[in-house]
Amino acid sequence: MDAWRIEVAVQRDLPDPAGRAARNALEAVGLAASSVRSRRGYLLGTDLARGQVEQFAREVLVDPIQEEFDIWPPGADAPAVAGRISVLPLPGVTDPVAHSV
């Protein structure tokens, strides 16, 4: 992907309510999952330096009390994990988070 990729997640030692809700939804349709963790993803332009991307993530996107983030540079893929599902808005659907950042 030709953009900086930032993923924000609840810290691993804290409960993940969105992950729990997703696991419950999976189980409701008959799919078993031993663990589900949620992450929010953001894409930023390639004209930024890594330090700028880290500062933006730290100061704007992350609640340092309960969240952590990972960054991948343009062209790099996020590490493969079993069962990664990306949920994206439909084309033309307003994304209020994108408008607020």
C-alpha positions as CSV (number, residue, x, y, z in Angstrom):
1,M,0.0,0.0,0.0
2,D,1.4,3.4,-1.0
3,A,0.6,5.2,2.3
4,W,1.7,5.3,5.9
5,R,-0.5,2.8,7.8
6,I,-1.3,3.4,11.5
7,E,-3.2,0.8,13.5
8,V,-4.5,1.7,17.0
9,A,-5.6,-0.9,19.5
10,V,-6.6,-1.3,23.1
11,Q,-3.5,-2.2,25.1
12,R,-3.1,-6.0,25.2
13,D,-3.5,-6.2,29.0
14,L,-6.8,-4.4,29.0
15,P,-10.3,-5.6,28.0
16,D,-11.3,-4.9,24.4
17,P,-15.1,-4.2,24.3
18,A,-15.2,-3.9,20.5
19,G,-13.3,-7.2,20.2
20,R,-15.7,-8.9,22.6
21,A,-18.7,-7.6,20.6
22,A,-17.2,-8.9,17.4
23,R,-16.5,-12.3,19.0
24,N,-20.2,-12.4,20.2
25,A,-21.4,-11.6,16.7
26,L,-19.2,-14.3,15.2
27,E,-20.6,-16.8,17.7
28,A,-24.1,-15.7,17.0
29,V,-23.7,-16.9,13.4
30,G,-22.0,-20.1,14.4
31,L,-18.4,-19.2,14.0
32,A,-16.0,-19.9,16.8
33,A,-13.1,-17.7,17.7
34,S,-10.8,-18.2,20.7
35,S,-9.8,-14.5,20.8
36,V,-10.8,-11.4,18.9
37,R,-9.0,-8.0,19.2
38,S,-10.2,-4.9,17.4
39,R,-7.9,-2.3,15.7
40,R,-8.7,1.0,14.0
41,G,-6.7,1.8,10.9
42,Y,-5.6,5.1,9.4
43,L,-3.8,5.9,6.2
44,L,-1.5,9.0,5.8
45,G,0.2,10.4,2.7
46,T,3.7,9.4,1.8
47,D,5.1,12.9,2.0
48,L,5.5,12.7,5.8
49,A,8.6,11.6,7.8
50,R,8.3,8.7,10.2
51,G,8.7,11.1,13.2
52,Q,5.8,13.2,12.0
53,V,3.6,10.1,11.6
54,E,4.6,8.9,15.1
55,Q,3.9,12.3,16.6
56,F,0.5,12.5,14.9
57,A,-0.5,9.0,16.1
58,R,0.7,9.7,19.7
59,E,-0.9,13.2,20.0
60,V,-4.1,12.9,17.9
61,L,-5.1,9.2,17.4
62,V,-4.2,7.4,20.6
63,D,-5.4,7.6,24.2
64,P,-2.1,6.8,25.9
65,I,-3.9,5.5,29.0
66,Q,-5.5,2.6,27.3
67,E,-4.3,2.4,23.7
68,E,-1.2,1.6,21.7
69,F,-0.3,1.9,18.0
70,D,1.8,0.3,15.3
71,I,3.1,2.0,12.2
72,W,4.1,0.6,8.8
73,P,5.8,2.7,6.1
74,P,4.5,3.1,2.5
75,G,4.9,-0.1,0.6
76,A,5.0,-2.4,3.7
77,D,2.3,-4.8,4.5
78,A,1.0,-5.3,8.0
79,P,2.2,-8.6,9.6
80,A,0.0,-11.5,8.7
81,V,-2.3,-12.8,11.5
82,A,-4.8,-15.6,11.5
83,G,-8.2,-14.3,10.6
84,R,-7.6,-10.6,9.9
85,I,-10.7,-8.9,8.7
86,S,-10.8,-5.3,7.4
87,V,-14.1,-3.5,7.5
88,L,-14.2,-0.4,5.3
89,P,-17.0,2.1,4.7
90,L,-19.0,1.7,1.5
91,P,-18.1,4.2,-1.3
92,G,-20.0,7.4,-0.8
93,V,-20.7,6.7,2.9
94,T,-19.7,9.6,5.2
95,D,-16.9,8.8,7.5
96,P,-17.2,11.1,10.6
97,V,-13.9,10.0,12.1
98,A,-12.0,10.9,8.9
99,H,-13.7,14.3,8.9
100,S,-12.7,15.0,12.6
101,V,-9.0,14.2,12.3
